[in-house]
Amino acid sequence: MKKASPTIRDVAAAAGVSVATVSKYMNGTQRFTAPVEARLKTAIELLGYRANPMARSMITGETRTIGLAVLDIRNPHFTNIVKGANRIALQHGYTLLLVDTEESQDRERILIEELARRVDGMIVSSRMPEESVQWILDLQKPVVLFGRNKHFPIPSVGTDSYLAACMLTRHLLNQGHRRFAYLGFGPSRWNDERIRGTQTCLAEQGLSATVYETHAPSPQGGERACSAILLGPQRPEAVICYNDLIALGFIKEARALGFSLPQDVSVTGFDNVSYGEYASPALTTVDLQSERMGELAMLKLIDALAGKNDTEYSLLEPRLVVRDSTMRRPNAPNSGDMPEGAATSTRKATRR
């Protein structure tokens, strides 16, 4: 016959305390004297007692679970956000429940509504228009968003995409590039800011970038767009891609078409995904502090769950990471360089 699992009453009897004391100790809602906590810890370990989260939820109304909805878990940018958020959740005794909406706006609302039923609060990355998030607030769960929402007072976290684009553009201008293309992804809320940063910095030099659109923020999107950009009548000297995945796909296809990189064209991205460093050539990018973004979003949500009414938009600073996918043009001037951003830290990879 299978041995019955120990109960909270068994722990209370073994430690010589009340059931209420065990419950408060397990839930972390009250501290006790060192001898009492030592007896509780010993009894729990000896009996092998594990709290029943479902029963606790029925009593307290709390699941101790936080929902995180991301757009595509295959993208290392979102993987890093999950890592950062999970690290903080564990430190505060929460479990993370992940939903991958797979870049599908048709499924997004259904998945997030279902997630809300199972968690105490949510962190959401979404492509939905800013003015369309009222239904999320109607779910009556604390929520933190990635990206500022100007229509609703919702706590949010992001990285300065305008500044990030300026950093890349100034870096490329300093290398003597004068013909630019920007390969974007229109549905993203960050895309317009990256275009604006690129075009504003170029306009200071009397230049502009030709803007192209890709069908997906993925390597396949970069591959598909590459030939139209590089085989057109005005081949750019530098291409700024919406993210690293697009840039890596673009680089792969450019090499397949017979171009030498970065000799024929410099290519950059955003996010600083881990394997961008191991591409050939290694990718110049902007580090958007994805893990820190996840950490900060989780801290904001934990504050919201504690009743703190903070609707601030927290903006992280990007950092330029210079590698081998960009190079100085042979005819580039050696003086008059523009500052690439005092707030950045530029890390240069060893040339191979």
Phi, psi and omega in degrees: 000136181291133181290135181292142179291143179297148181250171178296331177292324177297317179297316181299318180294317182294325182270350180071035180229178179277161176299322180299322179296317178299315181299314180295322179294314181296322182275354179070023182270351179205142174264153179231176179296157182303317179297320180294315180295326177294319178295319178297314181298316180296315181297318180297317181291316181295320182278343183069035185284137174233129180293146177271106184296328180293317179295319179298320179298320180295328182279313187266340186080005180247142178262344188056031179234138179241135180268140176230117179255120179241163186277328181195105184293343177289338179281119183301336176302315180284327175301318179292324175300316179300316180301313180295316181295318182294323179301314180289322179301314181297321180297334182253013175078024178251153173255142181263132175246118189258138172234129177255111182279354174055039178056028181250106178291336178294325184264344189303309184296317180300314183294318181290322177297320178291321178299319184299333181287344189250356190229167177275333181195170186222148168244128191231129168251126190215156173263359185295147177301148184303322184282358186255017186263006181305324181297331176292318178295327180292347177286349174062038174233140174305139184219145173237136181251155168267118183102138181296139172245114185278350185264335184225143180281081183242131176302139185208163183223146176194179175241147184290093182292327177298310180296319180301317179293322177298319180300312180297316183296316179295322176301314181290323176297319179297335178274003175093008179285141180229342178250115189241147168231144173242123180254107189248179176227099189306319183295344182283139177289342180275341190300313183298322179294324179289322175296315182298318178297318179297309185291324180296315180292324178291322181299330177298338179253011180073025183239171173208160179256142170281126185263128177242162182236138175250156186280343183204148179277058190220167175303323179297325177295319178293320178300313186295327183276345191300310186297321180297329182277313187275338181259007178282176184291334181242075183295128181287158173271338181215139178237124175258116182262148182304322176212175183294324182297316176299316181298318181293321175294321178298314180299315180301314182289324179299318178293322178296330179281354177101009179274147174261130180243133008265012184301316181273327180202136174271142183229137179225165177216191176229146171121327186057055177292152191301317185275003172297330179292336185256006176287170178232105000283158177300141193272127168284134188205185172237126178281116182266009177058054185300313180298317178297324178299316178295318178299313184294321178297319180293320177298320177297319181291320178298321175298318180297321178294334178273003176092008179278123185267078181249111180253020183292147172264115181265123185250122179270150180272132176283162178227127180287133178236109185264124178229205192273356182279358174233148178210160179288133177294143183303327183261015183289140177293155182263002182225171177077024180298145175273145176296137182271004176121112184295335184272005184257160170241117184263122179248124182257130177280154176295130178293135180258000000 
